[in-house]
């Protein structure tokens, strides 16, 4: 069991996984390979080496830790880490198109840099490569990944549909619906990462299932913390404008929890959300109605549930706090 702090755990796992990930991406069509490398932060448009950093590699780390939880060396979880990371980036490419996001991690998104059609194709190539990566690991591994992908798509569909629903009335989005969406959209792949690593490490089914559940709880917490940062996070740290989610009228957990408050402030918040209200006033009302505290409490509750899988603890407090 590692005694390293979370950033060191993430770095150790990224260094272990990256050669295999680069080798897999290198098997793609050269154009697809360049777009994939760009999305990972390895190169610029045209293929020149990049100075931009990629993501933290949370899913990669979960796969490696899952293998170690089974008593296997971390390298046993590398195929799982590669497959899940490929699916994650595939989902980001498509998400950015659906959401119309022009930037990610301080650079143009793939669809802005290369075009919508090429970005869709690159995402499809990454998904196919993920399945190919696990093909040699057996049908149980492929089934785990397929189930996670089905949940991810379900969560993304619910998230898109939430945008069409009203802020008030019987058709409004309830916090419990949001939790289910977040478990599917974000938690399924985190759970899959830990479970796949454990499976490839030879863990019994009960351990595989326990790590899948833990990862799903972690995913809900991760998503809710992102929601809090999307309203109150420091733009210099998050790379997003202050109150950005409120400006975009996103139905995030703090806002939905605030609207459930039976107060006059919640009624005023709903009116501002339905109009062109000032984001600062909306943020103040969300906090006044208890939305921020409810979100942080739910994130901590989910982290506590995830923490029952001791092998994941090096990441938990780090992912919860980040820059809150």
N, C-alpha and C positions, 0 to 999 in steps of 0.2 A: 504494500500500500504506500502510495507516495506521500511524502510530507512537504512537497513543494507547494508554494502559494499558487493561486489560480493562474496568474499571468505566465508563470514558469511552466505549469502544466500545459497550458495552451501552446506555448512555444515548443515544448518537447514533442507534443503530439503532431503539430504542424510539420516539424522537421522530419518526423518519422514517416508521415503520409505523403509529403509533397513529391518525392521522386516518383512514386507510383501514380500519383494524380497527374503529374506532367507526362509520364509515359503514356497513360491512357488518353489524355487530350491529344497527344502527338499522333495517335492512330486515326484521328478524324481527317476528313477532307481538309486540305490546307486552309481554305477560307473559313470553314467552320472552326478549325483549330485556332486560327488567329482571333476570331470573335470570342471563343471560349477563354483563351489566354487573356484577352482584354478584360473580360468580365471577372476573371480571377485577380486582376491587377498586375499581371506579369508583363504586359506589353502595352504600347500605345497603338492607336490606329495606324496600320501599316506595318506593324510588327516590331518596331524599335523597343528595346527594353524599357520598362516603366520604373519610375521611382515611387509611384503610388503604392500604398499598402493594400492588401486584400482584407477580407474580413478576419474576425478573431479565430475562426475555425472551431466554433463550439461543437458542431456536429461531428467533426473529425475527432475531437477530443473525447466525446461521449462514446464513440465506437471503440477507440483504443482503451478507454477506461472500462468499457463493458467486457472486453476480452480479458483484461487484467482481473476484473471481478470474478471471472471464471477460473482464475488460477493459471491462465495462459500468458505468454509474453505479449506485450502490446502489439507486436507486428502481426499477430494472428488476426487482429481486428482491422488491419489496413485495407483489405478488399471492401469491407463494410464501410469504412470511412470514405473511401474513394466513391463508392456507389451512392452513398447518401449525399455527399458533397456535390456530386454531379446532378442529382435530382434537385437539391436545394438551388443551385445556380440556374438550372432549367426553370424552376418556378419563379425565380427573381426576374429572369428575362421576360417571361410572359406577364408577370405581375406589373412590371414597369410599363409595358404596353397597355395593359388594361386600365391602369391608373393614370396613364398619361404623364408619368414622372420623367422629367428631362434629365435629372442628375441622380447619381448614386455615389456615395463616398467621395464627393467633390469632383467627379468627372461626369461627362455626358453618359447617359445610359446607352446600352448597346443599340437600341432601336434609334436613338438620336444620332449615334456615331456612324451606324452602318445602314440604317433603314429598317422599316417595320418588317418587311418580308424576310430579309436576311436574319433578323433577330429571332423571329418565330422559328425559322429553319434551324438556327443554331441551338435553340432550346430543344427542339425535337431530337437533334443529333445527340445532345447531352443525355437526354432521357434514354435513348436507345443504347448509348454507351454504358449507362448505369446498369441496365439489365444485362448487357453482355458481360460486364465486370463480375456480376454475381452468378452468372450461369454455371460456372464451375464449382460453385459452393453448395449446390444442391437445391432441390425444389423448395425446401422450407425457407431458405434465405430469400428466394425470389418471391415466395408468397408473402413474407413479411414486408418486403419492399412494395409489392403491389397493393397490399392492404393500406399501407401508409399513404401511398399516392392517391388511392381512392378517397381516403379521409381528407387529404390535403385539398383535392379538387372540390369536395363537398364543402369544406370550410371556406374556400375562395368563393364558391357560388353564393353561400349565405352572406359573406361579407359584401359582395356586389349587390345582392338584393336588399341588404340593410339600407343602402343609400337611397333606395326608392320608397322606403317606408316613412310614415310621418313621425314627428317628434313626440306627439301626444296622442291620446285616444287609445282605443282597444287594439289598434294595429301597430302601436309603437314597439320598438325593439326593447325587450326586457334584459336586465343584466344576466339572467340565467341563460338566455339565448346567446348572448355574447360569449359567455364562458364556454358554451358548447362549440361555437364557431372557432374560438381561439384554440381549443384543444385539438380540433381537426386541422385548422390551417397552420398552426405553429407547432403544437405539441406532438402531432402524429409523427413528424419526421425526427424530432428530438428523441422520442421514445423508440422509434425504429432504429436510430443510430446506436443507442445503448444496447437494445435487444439484439440487433444483428451482430454487434461486436461480441456479446456474450455467447450467442449461438455459434459463431465461428471459433470461439475459444473453448467450445465443448461444454458449456453450462447446461444444466438440466432445464426442462421446460419451465419449472416454477421460477427459476432465477431469470430466465429470459422474459417471462411475463411480468415479473416484479420490476425489472429495469424499464420495460416498455411503459408501465404505469407511471413510474417515477419521471421518466422523460416527458410524458404528457403533462403531468403537473408542472414540471419545469417550464414547458412551453407556454402554458397559460400565464404563469408568473412573468415570464420573459415578455410576452405580448402586453400585459398590463403595465409593466414598468416602461415599455416603449410608449404606451399611451400617456403616461404621466410625463415622460420626457418630451413628448410631442406638444404638450401644453406649457410646461414649466421648465423644460430643460434649457441649459445654457447653449445658445447657438454656436459659440466658439468650440464647444465640446461635441454637440450632437450633429453639427453641420446643417441643422434645420432652422428656419426662422422661428423666433419666439411666437408662441400661440399659433403655430402653423396649422395644426390639426383643427383648431377652432375656425380659422379663416376658411379652411376647406370644408367645414361643416361635417367632419368625420364623426361617425357614431362610435366613440371610444368609451371604454369602461367608466372612466371618471365622470363623463357627461351623462351616461345612462344611469349611473348610480345617483347622481345629483338630481336628475329628473324624477327619480322615484321618491324623493323627499316630499312629504305632504306639507310644503311651506309656500308662502307667497313668493319667496326668492326663487323657488323652482318654477313657478308659473311665469315669473319675469324672465328667467333663463330661457324657457321654451319660446316665449315671444321674440326674444333676441335671436335665437337660433333660426326661427322661421323668417326673420327679416335680415337686414344688413347691419346687425348690431355690432358695436365695437368689441373686438376680441378681448381687450383687457377687462372690460366689465363682465364679459361672459366668464373669463377665467376666475375672476373674483367671486362670481355667483356659484360657480361649480365648487369652489373651495368652501364657501359659506354653507352650501347645502350638504357638505360632507362627502363630495365626490372624490376628492383627492385622498382623504383619509380612508374611505372605503376601498379605493383601488389599492392602496399600499397594504391595507389589512388583508385583502384577498391575495395579493402577491405573496405576502409573508406566510399565509396559510398554505398556499400551494407549495411554497418552498419547503415548509415543514413536512408536508406529505412526501415531496420528492426526496427529502433528506433521510427518509427511512431506508433508502438504498445508500449505504454508507460510502460506497465507492464514488458517488457523484458529489460528495460534500465539498471537495476542493473548489468546485465551480459555483456552488450555490450562493454564498454571500456576495461573491464578486458580481455575479449576474444580477442579483437582486438590487444591489446598491448602485453599481455603475456610477452615475453622476447625479444621484438624487440629493 
